[in-house]
Amino acid sequence: HADGESLLALVNDLLDFSKLENESLVLESIGFDVRQSIAKAAQVVQLKAEEKEIELICHVRTGVPSHSTGDPTRLSQVLLNLLSNAVKFTPRGGRVIVGCAPGEGSVLHFEVKDTGIGLEASAMERLFQPFVQADASITRKYGGTGLGLSFAF
């Protein structure tokens, strides 16, 4: 079941990437539950985190409204890609935190922190480019397409 969901997520990422390239991706502006979006994204990676004995923490700061307006599908896509990478690159027994904090006006700040392998400064410049990973050894060891984080940028 999880393999099917992973394949579906990859196909959807590829289709969305194509829309981004063609400048035809339309963002929705609808009401959604912020906490529920974070919890759902965390729930998708929870089993993998448990397998690696990774502590997965969701932290929504005071002042974040329960409901907001935006594109919950794209938010979930970005959070899921960030969380998937965090769990993938965090060693057994580590910690992954997904959080949300209020910003100016109706802006919300989302972040994912982990105790993973980290990145060299030179790799950070390429991180959000499609089909790029830090180096070839990362692909061999951890797998992946290098596509996911291009949506977070």
Secondary structure, DSSP 8 states (H G I E B T S, - for coil): -HHHHHHHHHHHHHHHHHHHHTT------EEEEHHHHHHHHHHHHHHHHHHTT-EEEEEE-TT--SEEEE-HHHHHHHHHHHHHHHHHHS-TT-EEEEEEEE-STT-EEEEEEE-S----HHHHTTTTSTT--S-HHHHHHH---S-GGGGT-
